[in-house]
Every structure is written in C-alpha cells, then in structure tokens.
Amino acid sequence: MKLADHRAQTRAEFHERLKRIGAERYHDRHPFHKRLHGGQCSPDEVRAWVVNRWHYQSRIPMKDAAFLSRLEDPQLRRIWRHRIEDHDGGVDAGGGIRRWLALARAVGLDPDYVASGAGVMPATRFAVDAYVRFVRDMPLLDAVAASLTEMFAPKIHAERIEGLLKHYDFADDASLAYFRNRLTEAPKDVEFGLTYVLDHADTLEKQDAAAAALVFKTDVLWAQLDALWHGYVEGRLPPGAWRPGEGLLDSAIPEPARDAAAVP
C-alpha cells in the first residue's frame, strides 16, 4: 500500500464520505418507509410501527444521559444536555416522548400501553439497546459520529409529514407534532455534532472509526424496519410482539368486539 493511502482525508473529503453513507444506507430507502409514506400500510401496520418505534424514542434521552455522564468538559455537557430536554420535555409538558404518545393516541393506541414497552419486538429491543451500549462504551468521537444520522433526518421527516397527511385520517398537526418539531431540532444537533466529528477525526484511523460508527447507526435503524416488515407485512410475528387488537383505546375497538368483551 502506498504511503498516500494512509493519509487522513481532508475535511471536505471526509464530510462527503459521511454524506455518502447516508445516501447509501439511511432508512429512508427501506421498503417499510416507502409503504408507510405511500399510504399502503394498514392501520395495524401503522400501530405496530408506533409501538416499536416507541422503544427507540424512549431510549434516546437515556442514550444522551449515558453520554453526558462520560463528559468531563462542562461546556460540552451544557451543549449536549438540550437533547435530553428536547425528548423528555419539561416536568409538566413538551418533549418528543409526549408527542410520540400523542401520535399513539391518534392511531388508536392506549398511550399507557405504548409507554409500558409491552409488545416491542425482540429485534427492535436488541437493536436499540445495542445503540445505547455503543454510546455508553465506545470512544466519545464514535458516540458523536453515530448520532450523525440526524444529517439525513429532515428529508425523511418532511416526506413522512406529507405522506401521512395525504393518506391517513389520523394525521393532523397535533398527531404529527413530533416530526414537525424535529425539522428544527435535528439541524441544531447536526451543526454541533458534525463540527465535533470533523474537528476531532484528524487521522485516517479516527475517520475510519467515525465512519464505521455512522454505518453502525444506520444498521440500527434499518434493523428495526426489517423486523417490522418480517413481522407485520410478511406475518411472521415473534413471541411477545404486539398483536392487532392489543392495547387499543375503546374508541378504536370495533363495535362487535367491544360488545363481546363486555359480556360476562
């Protein structure tokens, strides 16, 4: 191998490398998202997505808290901690978690059922929990780099808002508030995270590690959709997975089923 092969990429070259990872591997390309945004998902497929995606949403602030606990630089902690506030919100209101539960209610799910974590598929749980461990245990540069899937998120959020509003009766400003808020929150996260990675990945070895971390995160996202497709499109549900009819609000239960449930 020539010596030139060992040189670090320039800042611009490395940035382009990271963007190519998103273009090739981000989960906006997954068939389940095409199905969801195109209005082809059944109500139960949408509910399965909401139930399983909850595990990811609920673990994001836990992931960020684990990352914060590792930081000795108080300024870096000050910059990062707003991510927890974005998702957890205040004591009484706000935050992405509450907005996700509002979406759950809109699609006919009991928010308490969703928040319990019942019905999450094993593959979803394994993938998401692996991401939390990655951020907790890997070098700080790798942990920040894994968050850079946010570079590609505004596009999918915009597509999702447009597709859900066009095709599904539950979709309105209230139920889609999570995605609308991420249109402005995610770019702020990316601005800092990308600068941090480009500044600190100053050797080829570090650049390779950061790129691998971003690939890992795209795999985490893709694996969750693979599980949904396998379970709810192909109908191969694993034990413990949410099943249609479980965890529904009374208003979402068809009348005959509701009447049957009321019979002593």
MARSEVO-9747 format. One record per residue: residue in one letter; x, y, z of N, C-alpha, C in turn. Coordinates in steps of 0.1 Angstrom, whole numbers. Example, Ala and Ser with C-alpha at 12.3 -4.5 7.8 and 13.67 -1.06 7.14 Angstrom:
% MARSEVO-9747
+-------+-------+--------+-------+--------+---------+-------+-------+--------+-------+
| torti | neast | nnorth |   nup | caeast | canorth |  caup | ceast | cnorth |   cup |
+-------+-------+--------+-------+--------+---------+-------+-------+--------+-------+
|     a |   132 |    -57 |    78 |    123 |     -45 |    78 |   132 |    -33 |    78 |
|     s |   128 |    -22 |    71 |    137 |     -11 |    71 |   129 |      0 |    79 |
+-------+-------+--------+-------+--------+---------+-------+-------+--------+-------+
% end
This chain:
% MARSEVO-9747
+-------+-------+--------+-------+--------+---------+-------+-------+--------+-------+
| torti | neast | nnorth |   nup | caeast | canorth |  caup | ceast | cnorth |   cup |
+-------+-------+--------+-------+--------+---------+-------+-------+--------+-------+
|     m |     9 |    -12 |     0 |      0 |       0 |     0 |     9 |     12 |     0 |
|     k |     5 |     22 |    -8 |     13 |      34 |    -9 |    11 |     43 |     4 |
|     l |    21 |     51 |     7 |     21 |      59 |    19 |     9 |     68 |    18 |
|     a |     5 |     73 |     6 |     -6 |      82 |     4 |   -19 |     76 |     9 |
|     d |   -20 |     63 |     8 |    -32 |      56 |    12 |   -35 |     58 |    27 |
|     h |   -24 |     61 |    35 |    -25 |      62 |    49 |   -29 |     76 |    54 |
|     r |   -29 |     86 |    45 |    -31 |     100 |    49 |   -46 |    102 |    53 |
|     a |   -48 |    111 |    62 |    -62 |     114 |    66 |   -68 |    121 |    54 |
|     q |   -81 |    119 |    53 |    -89 |     127 |    43 |   -90 |    141 |    47 |
|     t |   -91 |    150 |    37 |    -93 |     164 |    41 |  -107 |    165 |    47 |
|     r |  -109 |    177 |    53 |   -122 |     179 |    60 |  -134 |    177 |    50 |
|     a |  -132 |    183 |    38 |   -142 |     182 |    28 |  -144 |    168 |    23 |
|     e |  -133 |    161 |    21 |   -134 |     147 |    17 |  -141 |    138 |    27 |
|     f |  -138 |    140 |    39 |   -144 |     132 |    50 |  -159 |    135 |    51 |
|     h |  -162 |    148 |    50 |   -176 |     152 |    51 |  -184 |    145 |    39 |
|     e |  -178 |    145 |    27 |   -185 |     138 |    16 |  -186 |    123 |    19 |
|     r |  -176 |    117 |    25 |   -177 |     103 |    29 |  -189 |    100 |    38 |
|     l |  -191 |    109 |    48 |   -202 |     107 |    57 |  -215 |    109 |    50 |
|     k |  -216 |    118 |    41 |   -229 |     120 |    34 |  -232 |    108 |    25 |
|     r |  -221 |    102 |    19 |   -224 |      90 |    10 |  -229 |     79 |    18 |
|     i |  -225 |     78 |    31 |   -231 |      67 |    39 |  -246 |     69 |    41 |
|     g |  -250 |     81 |    43 |   -264 |      84 |    44 |  -272 |     81 |    31 |
|     a |  -266 |     85 |    20 |   -272 |      83 |     7 |  -274 |     68 |     4 |
|     e |  -265 |     60 |     8 |   -265 |      46 |     5 |  -272 |     37 |    16 |
|     r |  -272 |     42 |    28 |   -277 |      33 |    39 |  -288 |     38 |    48 |
|     y |  -291 |     51 |    47 |   -301 |      56 |    56 |  -315 |     49 |    54 |
|     h |  -323 |     49 |    65 |   -335 |      41 |    64 |  -347 |     47 |    56 |
|     d |  -344 |     59 |    50 |   -355 |      64 |    41 |  -356 |     55 |    29 |
|     r |  -346 |     47 |    26 |   -346 |      38 |    15 |  -353 |     25 |    18 |
|     h |  -357 |     22 |    30 |   -363 |       9 |    34 |  -377 |      8 |    28 |
|     p |  -380 |     -4 |    23 |   -394 |      -6 |    18 |  -405 |     -3 |    28 |
|     f |  -403 |     -5 |    41 |   -414 |      -2 |    50 |  -417 |     12 |    50 |
|     h |  -407 |     21 |    50 |   -409 |      35 |    49 |  -416 |     39 |    36 |
|     k |  -412 |     33 |    25 |   -419 |      36 |    13 |  -434 |     32 |    14 |
|     r |  -436 |     21 |    20 |   -450 |      16 |    22 |  -458 |     26 |    31 |
|     l |  -452 |     30 |    42 |   -458 |      39 |    52 |  -461 |     52 |    45 |
|     h |  -452 |     58 |    39 |   -453 |      72 |    34 |  -462 |     72 |    21 |
|     g |  -463 |     60 |    15 |   -472 |      59 |     3 |  -486 |     55 |     6 |
|     g |  -490 |     54 |    18 |   -503 |      51 |    22 |  -507 |     37 |    20 |
|     q |  -498 |     28 |    20 |   -500 |      14 |    18 |  -501 |      5 |    30 |
|     c |  -498 |     12 |    42 |   -498 |       4 |    54 |  -513 |      3 |    59 |
|     s |  -516 |     -8 |    65 |   -529 |     -10 |    71 |  -528 |     -3 |    85 |
|     p |  -540 |      0 |    91 |   -540 |       6 |   104 |  -532 |     -1 |   114 |
|     d |  -532 |    -15 |   114 |   -524 |     -23 |   123 |  -509 |    -22 |   120 |
|     e |  -505 |    -21 |   108 |   -491 |     -19 |   105 |  -486 |     -5 |   110 |
|     v |  -494 |      5 |   109 |   -491 |      18 |   114 |  -489 |     17 |   130 |
|     r |  -499 |     10 |   136 |   -498 |       8 |   151 |  -486 |      1 |   155 |
|     a |  -482 |    -10 |   147 |   -470 |     -18 |   150 |  -458 |     -9 |   150 |
|     w |  -457 |      0 |   140 |   -446 |       9 |   138 |  -446 |     18 |   150 |
|     v |  -457 |     24 |   155 |   -457 |      33 |   166 |  -453 |     26 |   179 |
|     v |  -458 |     14 |   181 |   -454 |       6 |   193 |  -439 |      3 |   193 |
|     n |  -434 |     -1 |   182 |   -419 |      -5 |   182 |  -410 |      7 |   182 |
|     r |  -414 |     18 |   174 |   -406 |      30 |   174 |  -405 |     36 |   188 |
|     w |  -415 |     34 |   196 |   -415 |      39 |   210 |  -402 |     35 |   217 |
|     h |  -398 |     23 |   215 |   -386 |      18 |   222 |  -374 |     27 |   219 |
|     y |  -373 |     30 |   206 |   -362 |      39 |   202 |  -364 |     53 |   208 |
|     q |  -376 |     58 |   206 |   -378 |      72 |   211 |  -375 |     73 |   226 |
|     s |  -379 |     63 |   234 |   -378 |      64 |   248 |  -364 |     62 |   253 |
|     r |  -355 |     55 |   244 |   -341 |      53 |   248 |  -332 |     64 |   244 |
|     i |  -336 |     73 |   235 |   -328 |      84 |   230 |  -323 |     92 |   242 |
|     p |  -332 |     97 |   251 |   -327 |     105 |   262 |  -319 |     97 |   272 |
|     m |  -321 |     84 |   273 |   -313 |      76 |   281 |  -299 |     75 |   275 |
|     k |  -298 |     73 |   262 |   -285 |      73 |   255 |  -278 |     86 |   257 |
|     d |  -285 |     97 |   256 |   -278 |     110 |   258 |  -274 |    112 |   272 |
|     a |  -282 |    107 |   282 |   -278 |     108 |   296 |  -265 |    100 |   298 |
|     a |  -264 |     88 |   292 |   -252 |      80 |   294 |  -240 |     87 |   288 |
|     f |  -242 |     94 |   277 |   -231 |     101 |   270 |  -227 |    113 |   279 |
|     l |  -237 |    120 |   285 |   -233 |     132 |   293 |  -225 |    127 |   306 |
|     s |  -228 |    116 |   311 |   -221 |     111 |   323 |  -207 |    109 |   321 |
|     r |  -203 |    108 |   308 |   -189 |     105 |   305 |  -181 |    118 |   302 |
|     l |  -187 |    129 |   301 |   -181 |     141 |   297 |  -175 |    149 |   309 |
|     e |  -162 |    152 |   308 |   -156 |     159 |   319 |  -156 |    174 |   316 |
|     d |  -158 |    178 |   303 |   -158 |     192 |   299 |  -172 |    198 |   302 |
|     p |  -174 |    207 |   311 |   -187 |     212 |   314 |  -193 |    220 |   303 |
|     q |  -185 |    226 |   294 |   -191 |     233 |   282 |  -197 |    223 |   273 |
|     l |  -191 |    212 |   271 |   -196 |     201 |   262 |  -209 |    196 |   268 |
|     r |  -210 |    194 |   281 |   -222 |     190 |   288 |  -233 |    200 |   286 |
|     r |  -230 |    213 |   287 |   -240 |     223 |   285 |  -246 |    222 |   271 |
|     i |  -237 |    220 |   261 |   -242 |     219 |   247 |  -251 |    207 |   245 |
|     w |  -247 |    196 |   251 |   -253 |     183 |   248 |  -267 |    181 |   255 |
|     r |  -268 |    187 |   267 |   -279 |     184 |   275 |  -293 |    188 |   270 |
|     h |  -293 |    197 |   260 |   -306 |     201 |   255 |  -312 |    190 |   247 |
|     r |  -304 |    180 |   243 |   -310 |     169 |   236 |  -319 |    161 |   245 |
|     i |  -316 |    160 |   257 |   -324 |     153 |   267 |  -337 |    161 |   269 |
|     e |  -336 |    174 |   270 |   -348 |     182 |   272 |  -357 |    182 |   259 |
|     d |  -351 |    181 |   247 |   -359 |     180 |   235 |  -368 |    168 |   235 |
|     h |  -363 |    157 |   241 |   -370 |     144 |   241 |  -379 |    143 |   253 |
|     d |  -373 |    146 |   265 |   -381 |     144 |   277 |  -390 |    155 |   280 |
|     g |  -387 |    167 |   275 |   -396 |     179 |   278 |  -394 |    184 |   292 |
|     g |  -403 |    193 |   296 |   -403 |     198 |   310 |  -410 |    188 |   319 |
|     v |  -411 |    193 |   332 |   -418 |     184 |   342 |  -432 |    182 |   338 |
|     d |  -439 |    192 |   333 |   -453 |     191 |   330 |  -457 |    190 |   316 |
|     a |  -449 |    194 |   307 |   -453 |     195 |   293 |  -441 |    195 |   283 |
|     g |  -444 |    192 |   270 |   -434 |     193 |   260 |  -426 |    181 |   258 |
|     g |  -418 |    180 |   248 |   -408 |     169 |   246 |  -413 |    159 |   236 |
|     g |  -404 |    153 |   229 |   -407 |     143 |   219 |  -414 |    131 |   224 |
|     i |  -411 |    127 |   236 |   -417 |     115 |   242 |  -432 |    117 |   243 |
|     r |  -436 |    129 |   248 |   -451 |     132 |   250 |  -457 |    133 |   236 |
|     r |  -450 |    139 |   226 |   -455 |     140 |   213 |  -457 |    126 |   206 |
|     w |  -448 |    117 |   209 |   -449 |     104 |   203 |  -461 |     97 |   209 |
|     l |  -464 |     98 |   222 |   -476 |      92 |   228 |  -488 |     99 |   223 |
|     a |  -488 |    112 |   219 |   -499 |     118 |   212 |  -502 |    111 |   199 |
|     l |  -492 |    108 |   192 |   -493 |     100 |   179 |  -499 |     87 |   182 |
|     a |  -495 |     80 |   193 |   -500 |      67 |   196 |  -515 |     68 |   198 |
|     r |  -520 |     78 |   206 |   -534 |      80 |   208 |  -541 |     83 |   195 |
|     a |  -535 |     90 |   186 |   -542 |      94 |   174 |  -544 |     81 |   165 |
|     v |  -535 |     71 |   166 |   -537 |      59 |   158 |  -546 |     49 |   165 |
|     g |  -551 |     52 |   177 |   -560 |      43 |   184 |  -554 |     35 |   195 |
|     l |  -541 |     38 |   198 |   -534 |      30 |   209 |  -535 |     37 |   222 |
|     d |  -536 |     29 |   233 |   -536 |      35 |   246 |  -522 |     39 |   249 |
|     p |  -520 |     52 |   252 |   -506 |      57 |   254 |  -499 |     50 |   266 |
|     d |  -507 |     46 |   276 |   -501 |      39 |   287 |  -496 |     25 |   283 |
|     y |  -503 |     19 |   274 |   -498 |       6 |   269 |  -485 |      8 |   261 |
|     v |  -485 |     18 |   252 |   -473 |      20 |   245 |  -461 |     23 |   254 |
|     a |  -463 |     32 |   264 |   -453 |      36 |   273 |  -447 |     25 |   281 |
|     s |  -456 |     14 |   283 |   -451 |       3 |   291 |  -440 |     -5 |   284 |
|     g |  -439 |     -4 |   271 |   -429 |     -12 |   263 |  -434 |    -25 |   260 |
|     a |  -446 |    -29 |   264 |   -452 |     -42 |   260 |  -454 |    -42 |   245 |
|     g |  -451 |    -54 |   239 |   -453 |     -56 |   225 |  -442 |    -52 |   216 |
|     v |  -431 |    -47 |   222 |   -419 |     -44 |   214 |  -413 |    -57 |   209 |
|     m |  -409 |    -57 |   196 |   -403 |     -69 |   191 |  -389 |    -71 |   196 |
|     p |  -385 |    -84 |   198 |   -372 |     -87 |   203 |  -361 |    -80 |   194 |
|     a |  -362 |    -81 |   181 |   -352 |     -75 |   173 |  -351 |    -60 |   175 |
|     t |  -362 |    -53 |   176 |   -362 |     -39 |   179 |  -355 |    -36 |   192 |
|     r |  -358 |    -44 |   202 |   -352 |     -42 |   215 |  -337 |    -44 |   215 |
|     f |  -333 |    -54 |   208 |   -318 |     -57 |   207 |  -311 |    -46 |   200 |
|     a |  -317 |    -41 |   189 |   -310 |     -31 |   180 |  -309 |    -18 |   188 |
|     v |  -320 |    -14 |   194 |   -319 |      -1 |   201 |  -310 |     -2 |   213 |
|     d |  -311 |    -12 |   221 |   -303 |     -13 |   233 |  -288 |    -14 |   229 |
|     a |  -285 |    -20 |   218 |   -271 |     -21 |   213 |  -266 |     -6 |   211 |
|     y |  -275 |      2 |   205 |   -271 |      16 |   203 |  -268 |     23 |   216 |
|     v |  -276 |     21 |   226 |   -274 |      28 |   239 |  -260 |     23 |   245 |
|     r |  -258 |     10 |   244 |   -245 |       5 |   249 |  -233 |     10 |   241 |
|     f |  -235 |     12 |   228 |   -224 |      17 |   220 |  -220 |     31 |   224 |
|     v |  -230 |     40 |   226 |   -228 |      53 |   231 |  -222 |     54 |   245 |
|     r |  -226 |     45 |   253 |   -221 |      44 |   267 |  -206 |     39 |   267 |
|     d |  -202 |     30 |   258 |   -190 |      23 |   260 |  -179 |     27 |   250 |
|     m |  -182 |     32 |   238 |   -173 |      35 |   228 |  -166 |     49 |   230 |
|     p |  -155 |     51 |   223 |   -149 |      64 |   224 |  -159 |     76 |   221 |
|     l |  -156 |     87 |   227 |   -166 |      98 |   225 |  -168 |    102 |   210 |
|     l |  -157 |    102 |   203 |   -158 |     105 |   189 |  -168 |     96 |   182 |
|     d |  -166 |     83 |   184 |   -175 |      73 |   178 |  -190 |     75 |   182 |
|     a |  -192 |     79 |   195 |   -205 |      81 |   200 |  -212 |     93 |   193 |
|     v |  -204 |    104 |   192 |   -210 |     115 |   185 |  -212 |    112 |   170 |
|     a |  -203 |    105 |   164 |   -205 |     102 |   150 |  -217 |     94 |   147 |
|     a |  -220 |     85 |   157 |   -232 |      76 |   155 |  -245 |     85 |   154 |
|     s |  -245 |     96 |   161 |   -257 |     105 |   161 |  -259 |    112 |   148 |
|     l |  -249 |    111 |   139 |   -250 |     120 |   127 |  -260 |    114 |   116 |
|     t |  -267 |    104 |   119 |   -279 |     101 |   111 |  -288 |    112 |   111 |
|     e |  -287 |    121 |   121 |   -296 |     133 |   121 |  -293 |    142 |   109 |
|     m |  -282 |    141 |   102 |   -279 |     148 |    90 |  -290 |    145 |    79 |
|     f |  -295 |    133 |    79 |   -304 |     128 |    69 |  -318 |    129 |    73 |
|     a |  -321 |    132 |    86 |   -335 |     131 |    91 |  -345 |    141 |    86 |
|     p |  -341 |    154 |    84 |   -351 |     164 |    79 |  -358 |    159 |    66 |
|     k |  -351 |    153 |    57 |   -357 |     148 |    45 |  -368 |    138 |    48 |
|     i |  -365 |    128 |    56 |   -375 |     118 |    59 |  -387 |    123 |    67 |
|     h |  -384 |    133 |    76 |   -395 |     138 |    84 |  -404 |    146 |    74 |
|     a |  -399 |    153 |    65 |   -407 |     161 |    56 |  -415 |    151 |    47 |
|     e |  -409 |    141 |    42 |   -416 |     131 |    34 |  -427 |    124 |    42 |
|     r |  -424 |    121 |    55 |   -434 |     115 |    64 |  -446 |    124 |    66 |
|     i |  -444 |    136 |    69 |   -455 |     146 |    72 |  -464 |    146 |    59 |
|     e |  -457 |    148 |    48 |   -465 |     149 |    35 |  -473 |    136 |    33 |
|     g |  -466 |    125 |    34 |   -473 |     112 |    31 |  -484 |    109 |    41 |
|     l |  -482 |    111 |    54 |   -492 |     107 |    64 |  -504 |    116 |    62 |
|     l |  -502 |    129 |    60 |   -513 |     139 |    58 |  -521 |    135 |    46 |
|     k |  -515 |    130 |    36 |   -522 |     127 |    23 |  -530 |    114 |    24 |
|     h |  -525 |    105 |    32 |   -531 |      91 |    31 |  -538 |     86 |    43 |
|     y |  -536 |     92 |    55 |   -542 |      86 |    67 |  -551 |     96 |    74 |
|     d |  -562 |     91 |    79 |   -572 |     100 |    85 |  -567 |    105 |    99 |
|     f |  -559 |     98 |   106 |   -554 |     102 |   119 |  -545 |    114 |   118 |
|     a |  -539 |    116 |   107 |   -528 |     126 |   106 |  -533 |    140 |   106 |
|     d |  -528 |    148 |   115 |   -531 |     163 |   116 |  -520 |    169 |   123 |
|     d |  -521 |    182 |   125 |   -510 |     190 |   131 |  -506 |    184 |   145 |
|     a |  -516 |    180 |   153 |   -514 |     175 |   166 |  -507 |    162 |   166 |
|     s |  -512 |    153 |   158 |   -506 |     139 |   158 |  -492 |    139 |   152 |
|     l |  -489 |    148 |   143 |   -476 |     148 |   137 |  -466 |    159 |   143 |
|     a |  -469 |    163 |   155 |   -461 |     174 |   161 |  -447 |    169 |   163 |
|     y |  -445 |    156 |   166 |   -432 |     151 |   168 |  -423 |    154 |   156 |
|     f |  -428 |    151 |   145 |   -420 |     152 |   132 |  -417 |    167 |   129 |
|     r |  -427 |    175 |   131 |   -426 |     189 |   128 |  -415 |    196 |   137 |
|     n |  -415 |    192 |   149 |   -405 |     197 |   158 |  -391 |    193 |   155 |
|     r |  -390 |    180 |   150 |   -376 |     175 |   147 |  -371 |    182 |   134 |
|     l |  -379 |    189 |   126 |   -374 |     196 |   115 |  -365 |    208 |   119 |
|     t |  -368 |    213 |   131 |   -359 |     224 |   136 |  -349 |    219 |   147 |
|     e |  -353 |    209 |   154 |   -344 |     204 |   164 |  -332 |    197 |   158 |
|     a |  -334 |    188 |   149 |   -323 |     180 |   143 |  -312 |    188 |   137 |
|     p |  -315 |    199 |   129 |   -304 |     206 |   124 |  -295 |    213 |   134 |
|     k |  -300 |    217 |   146 |   -292 |     222 |   156 |  -282 |    211 |   162 |
|     d |  -287 |    199 |   163 |   -279 |     188 |   168 |  -268 |    185 |   158 |
|     v |  -271 |    185 |   145 |   -262 |     182 |   135 |  -251 |    193 |   134 |
|     e |  -255 |    205 |   136 |   -245 |     216 |   135 |  -233 |    214 |   144 |
|     f |  -237 |    210 |   157 |   -226 |     208 |   167 |  -219 |    194 |   164 |
|     g |  -227 |    184 |   162 |   -222 |     170 |   161 |  -212 |    169 |   149 |
|     l |  -216 |    175 |   138 |   -208 |     173 |   126 |  -195 |    181 |   128 |
|     t |  -196 |    193 |   133 |   -183 |     201 |   136 |  -174 |    193 |   145 |
|     y |  -180 |    187 |   156 |   -172 |     180 |   165 |  -164 |    168 |   158 |
|     v |  -172 |    161 |   150 |   -166 |     149 |   143 |  -155 |    154 |   133 |
|     l |  -158 |    164 |   126 |   -148 |     169 |   116 |  -136 |    174 |   123 |
|     d |  -137 |    181 |   134 |   -126 |     186 |   142 |  -117 |    175 |   148 |
|     h |  -124 |    165 |   153 |   -116 |     155 |   161 |  -112 |    143 |   153 |
|     a |  -118 |    140 |   142 |   -114 |     129 |   134 |  -102 |    134 |   125 |
|     d |   -90 |    135 |   131 |    -79 |     142 |   124 |   -68 |    132 |   120 |
|     t |   -71 |    119 |   121 |    -63 |     109 |   115 |   -72 |     99 |   107 |
|     l |   -65 |     92 |    98 |    -73 |      82 |    90 |   -80 |     72 |    99 |
|     e |   -73 |     68 |   109 |    -78 |      58 |   118 |   -91 |     63 |   125 |
|     k |   -90 |     75 |   130 |   -102 |      81 |   136 |  -113 |     83 |   126 |
|     q |  -110 |     87 |   114 |   -120 |      89 |   104 |  -127 |     76 |   100 |
|     d |  -119 |     65 |    99 |   -125 |      52 |    97 |  -134 |     48 |   108 |
|     a |  -130 |     50 |   121 |   -138 |      47 |   132 |  -151 |     55 |   132 |
|     a |  -150 |     67 |   129 |   -162 |      76 |   129 |  -172 |     71 |   118 |
|     a |  -166 |     68 |   107 |   -175 |      64 |    96 |  -181 |     50 |    99 |
|     a |  -174 |     42 |   106 |   -179 |      29 |   110 |  -191 |     31 |   120 |
|     a |  -189 |     40 |   129 |   -199 |      43 |   139 |  -212 |     48 |   132 |
|     l |  -211 |     56 |   122 |   -223 |      61 |   114 |  -229 |     49 |   107 |
|     v |  -221 |     40 |   101 |   -227 |      28 |    95 |  -234 |     20 |   105 |
|     f |  -228 |     18 |   117 |   -235 |      10 |   127 |  -249 |     16 |   130 |
|     k |  -249 |     29 |   132 |   -262 |      36 |   135 |  -273 |     34 |   124 |
|     t |  -268 |     34 |   111 |   -278 |      32 |   100 |  -283 |     17 |   101 |
|     d |  -274 |      8 |   105 |   -278 |      -6 |   107 |  -288 |     -7 |   118 |
|     v |  -287 |      0 |   129 |   -296 |       0 |   140 |  -310 |      4 |   135 |
|     l |  -311 |     15 |   127 |   -323 |      20 |   122 |  -329 |     10 |   112 |
|     w |  -321 |      5 |   103 |   -326 |      -4 |    93 |  -331 |    -17 |    99 |
|     a |  -324 |    -22 |   109 |   -328 |     -35 |   115 |  -342 |    -34 |   121 |
|     q |  -346 |    -22 |   127 |   -359 |     -21 |   133 |  -370 |    -22 |   122 |
|     l |  -367 |    -17 |   110 |   -377 |     -17 |    99 |  -377 |    -31 |    93 |
|     d |  -366 |    -38 |    93 |   -366 |     -52 |    88 |  -375 |    -60 |    97 |
|     a |  -374 |    -58 |   110 |   -382 |     -66 |   120 |  -397 |    -63 |   117 |
|     l |  -401 |    -50 |   115 |   -415 |     -47 |   112 |  -420 |    -54 |   100 |
|     w |  -411 |    -53 |    89 |   -415 |     -59 |    77 |  -418 |    -74 |    78 |
|     h |  -408 |    -81 |    85 |   -409 |     -95 |    87 |  -421 |    -99 |    95 |
|     g |  -424 |    -91 |   105 |   -435 |     -95 |   114 |  -448 |    -91 |   110 |
|     y |  -450 |    -79 |   104 |   -463 |     -74 |   101 |  -467 |    -73 |    87 |
|     v |  -457 |    -73 |    78 |   -460 |     -73 |    64 |  -461 |    -88 |    59 |
|     e |  -450 |    -95 |    63 |   -450 |    -110 |    60 |  -457 |   -118 |    70 |
|     g |  -461 |   -113 |    81 |   -469 |    -120 |    90 |  -462 |   -131 |    99 |
|     r |  -449 |   -128 |   102 |   -441 |    -138 |   110 |  -438 |   -132 |   123 |
|     l |  -448 |   -131 |   132 |   -446 |    -124 |   144 |  -438 |   -133 |   154 |
|     p |  -428 |   -127 |   161 |   -422 |    -135 |   172 |  -430 |   -135 |   185 |
|     p |  -427 |   -144 |   194 |   -433 |    -143 |   207 |  -431 |   -130 |   214 |
|     g |  -442 |   -125 |   220 |   -441 |    -112 |   227 |  -444 |   -100 |   219 |
|     a |  -444 |   -101 |   206 |   -447 |     -89 |   198 |  -461 |    -85 |   199 |
|     w |  -463 |    -72 |   197 |   -477 |     -66 |   197 |  -485 |    -73 |   186 |
|     r |  -498 |    -76 |   190 |   -507 |     -82 |   180 |  -519 |    -73 |   179 |
|     p |  -524 |    -73 |   166 |   -536 |     -64 |   164 |  -547 |    -67 |   174 |
|     g |  -553 |    -56 |   179 |   -563 |     -57 |   189 |  -558 |    -54 |   203 |
|     e |  -545 |    -56 |   205 |   -539 |     -53 |   219 |  -537 |    -38 |   221 |
|     g |  -539 |    -34 |   233 |   -535 |     -21 |   237 |  -543 |     -9 |   231 |
|     l |  -555 |    -12 |   226 |   -563 |      -2 |   219 |  -571 |      6 |   229 |
|     l |  -573 |     19 |   225 |   -583 |      27 |   231 |  -597 |     21 |   228 |
|     d |  -607 |     23 |   237 |   -620 |      18 |   235 |  -626 |     23 |   222 |
|     s |  -622 |     36 |   218 |   -628 |      42 |   206 |  -622 |     35 |   194 |
|     a |  -611 |     28 |   195 |   -605 |      21 |   183 |  -610 |      7 |   182 |
|     i |  -617 |      1 |   192 |   -621 |     -13 |   191 |  -634 |    -13 |   183 |
|     p |  -635 |    -22 |   173 |   -648 |     -23 |   165 |  -659 |    -27 |   175 |
|     e |  -671 |    -22 |   171 |   -683 |     -24 |   180 |  -685 |    -38 |   184 |
|     p |  -686 |    -48 |   174 |   -688 |     -62 |   178 |  -678 |    -67 |   188 |
|     a |  -666 |    -64 |   186 |   -655 |     -69 |   195 |  -657 |    -62 |   209 |
|     r |  -661 |    -50 |   209 |   -663 |     -43 |   222 |  -675 |    -49 |   229 |
|     d |  -685 |    -52 |   222 |   -697 |     -58 |   228 |  -694 |    -72 |   234 |
|     a |  -686 |    -80 |   226 |   -682 |     -93 |   231 |  -674 |    -92 |   243 |
|     a |  -665 |    -82 |   244 |   -656 |     -81 |   256 |  -664 |    -77 |   268 |
|     a |  -675 |    -71 |   266 |   -683 |     -67 |   278 |  -692 |    -78 |   283 |
|     v |  -694 |    -89 |   276 |   -702 |    -100 |   280 |  -695 |   -107 |   292 |
|     p |  -702 |   -109 |   303 |   -695 |    -115 |   315 |  -693 |   -130 |   312 |
+-------+-------+--------+-------+--------+---------+-------+-------+--------+-------+
% end
